[in-house]
């Protein structure tokens, strides 16, 4: 072991000890959670060694755990709390709206008004279909693309994350081959092609060689490293898919409204949630 690596391990051990001394209640909750939740959390990315903190409340840019420790929250509800946790005017508006019903279950005026607003503020989006998650939005977008084009293959980008949908659960982590999860048969991704982001030659080769229904991509590669598109890349992708008769799906869960009010431009379809 090198002097540097030994020093790093020494620091890890020291701060792990401090962490465990200050989070005894979270440790107890983790042991309880492991008995009723697989891995002790509701989502695998929320786990970290030796155990995660268990948050009891949040306000503004801060959260507090079960031991009363205060933290500045850089996660902010997966990026959705751009106004902070529980801003007064949002809590007041939600509370007032709840008196009119919490889950109507029928066609209603609110969905029409919201869809009209989205089609006004998002360039080139003429119609909207609401969904429960990014995974569900992408699943339906891919299904629609195949139905519309009558084709089978879908192209995605290396490092691109599109939720837990089986058909796109490939090419997320190096070496970008094979299923990304146990329990996922290779047949489920047999019609999914993976190409590098920002590589127009690789994209055109795949479009030319297969009956591609759609290209799905994040305009800014998120979990793959927050990689921005090279100048002119998205415009060229648009032109390529048009040339080969495929559709273009922009998965805008992050870039739509979190990174900026609107990022999407000239897309055939946009998976906004």
Beta strands, then each sheet from edge to edge (+ up, - down):
strand 1: 55-59
strand 2: 62-65
strand 3: 70-72
strand 4: 153-157
strand 5: 192-195
strand 6: 212-217
strand 7: 247-251
strand 8: 269-271
sheet 1: 1+ 2- 3+
sheet 2: 5+ 4+ 6+ 7+ 8+
end
